Amino acid sequence: MTVLTLTDVSKSYRRTQVLRPISFELRPGELVALTGPSGSGKSTLLMIAGGWETPDTGSVTPGSLLPDVPLARMPWQHLGFVPQSIGLFDQLTVADNLALAARTGGNADLAKLLETLDLAKFADRLPTEISRGEQQRAAVGRALATAPTLVLADEPTSHQDRTHAEVVLARLRTAADEGAAVLVASHDPLLAAHTDRTISLTGAGH
Ligand SMILES: Nc1ncnc2c1ncn2[C@@H]1O[C@H](COP(=O)(O)OP(=O)(O)OP(=O)(O)O)[C@@H](O)[C@H]1O
């Protein structure tokens, strides 16, 4: 069983190859680290894996655990994304950011999710009224609010202290243990303790 299969995916920007052909599968229940130096193509690969960026070569194929539709038309409930830019709705409270995502489907316990991410006390605040790290944890919560089958997280601990980095990574590990395929791009050395395997991009088109 697979969640996603990437086959010979590559990408260039302005004739510079940022991603050399790479192939891998994401399976349910695994947390996979995506590592590599700055500029090695981690974010690009996550965007391709989510269907938001088109590869120059190769293919990205949803597996049997996802609906049989092209990735670009995958219903949001199946795909949780933690962007590097965080991107919460500033007009909505933390709880409502999660609730809005949950309206697309799934049956995650949002109160428990907020509690687990140490966000319960900020549930009724606007993103502008909490710290960057708290915003980032809210973005993790939003990504998990539908209990998606595929989770893509771009540097989800970049604004966390060590304790909260562990909170975030443990919650992503739980998502995998509950059956999701979780791909985490990160430089965080704490990640290794939570992963099943690592995909390394070595830079310069890797
Ligand atoms: N839209 C774009 N146009 C041109 N070049 C781009 C574009 N997006 C990314 N790049 C370049 O592609 C390379 C890979 O970028 P990417 O953001 O995927 O790297 P990364 O491994 O995620 O880096 P970091 O760890 O710093 O976040 C970089 O050299 C970047 O400058």
The ligand as an SDF file (V2000), in Angstrom:
LIG
                    3D

 31 33  0  0  0  0  0  0  0  0999 V2000
   10.4970   30.1320   -8.1090 N   0  0  0  0  0  0  0  0  0  0  0  0
   11.8240   30.0080   -8.1670 C   0  0  0  0  0  0  0  0  0  0  0  0
   12.5430   30.5780   -9.1630 N   0  0  0  0  0  0  0  0  0  0  0  0
   13.8660   30.4370   -9.2500 C   0  0  0  0  0  0  0  0  0  0  0  0
   14.6130   29.7140   -8.3690 N   0  0  0  0  0  0  0  0  0  0  0  0
   13.9490   29.1370   -7.3680 C   0  0  0  0  0  0  0  0  0  0  0  0
   12.5450   29.2390   -7.1970 C   0  0  0  0  0  0  0  0  0  0  0  0
   12.1950   28.5360   -6.0980 N   0  0  0  0  0  0  0  0  0  0  0  0
   13.3250   28.0250   -5.5960 C   0  0  0  0  0  0  0  0  0  0  0  0
   14.3700   28.3830   -6.3530 N   0  0  0  0  0  0  0  0  0  0  0  0
   15.7780   27.9780   -6.1200 C   0  0  0  0  0  0  0  0  0  0  0  0
   15.7720   26.5560   -6.0950 O   0  0  0  0  0  0  0  0  0  0  0  0
   16.7010   26.0820   -5.1300 C   0  0  0  0  0  0  0  0  0  0  0  0
   15.9830   25.1460   -4.1760 C   0  0  0  0  0  0  0  0  0  0  0  0
   15.0950   25.9080   -3.3710 O   0  0  0  0  0  0  0  0  0  0  0  0
   14.2650   25.2440   -2.1860 P   0  0  0  0  0  0  0  0  0  0  0  0
   13.4700   26.3250   -1.5430 O   0  0  0  0  0  0  0  0  0  0  0  0
   13.5450   24.0630   -2.7030 O   0  0  0  0  0  0  0  0  0  0  0  0
   15.4560   24.7510   -1.2180 O   0  0  0  0  0  0  0  0  0  0  0  0
   15.4150   24.2210    0.2710 P   0  0  0  0  0  0  0  0  0  0  0  0
   16.2610   22.9870    0.3060 O   0  0  0  0  0  0  0  0  0  0  0  0
   14.0040   24.0900    0.7250 O   0  0  0  0  0  0  0  0  0  0  0  0
   16.1450   25.3770    1.0630 O   0  0  0  0  0  0  0  0  0  0  0  0
   16.0160   25.9090    2.5970 P   0  0  0  0  0  0  0  0  0  0  0  0
   16.5650   24.8270    3.4900 O   0  0  0  0  0  0  0  0  0  0  0  0
   16.8770   27.1400    2.5890 O   0  0  0  0  0  0  0  0  0  0  0  0
   14.5480   26.2140    2.8340 O   0  0  0  0  0  0  0  0  0  0  0  0
   17.2960   27.3010   -4.4610 C   0  0  0  0  0  0  0  0  0  0  0  0
   18.5670   27.5420   -5.0250 O   0  0  0  0  0  0  0  0  0  0  0  0
   16.3210   28.4050   -4.7920 C   0  0  0  0  0  0  0  0  0  0  0  0
   16.9730   29.6460   -4.8660 O   0  0  0  0  0  0  0  0  0  0  0  0
  1  2  1  0
  2  3  1  0
  2  7  2  0
  3  4  2  0
  4  5  1  0
  5  6  2  0
  6  7  1  0
  6 10  1  0
  7  8  1  0
  8  9  2  0
  9 10  1  0
 10 11  1  0
 11 12  1  0
 11 30  1  0
 12 13  1  0
 13 14  1  0
 13 28  1  0
 14 15  1  0
 15 16  1  0
 16 17  2  0
 16 18  1  0
 16 19  1  0
 19 20  1  0
 20 21  2  0
 20 22  1  0
 20 23  1  0
 23 24  1  0
 24 25  2  0
 24 26  1  0
 24 27  1  0
 28 29  1  0
 28 30  1  0
 30 31  1  0
M  END
$$$$
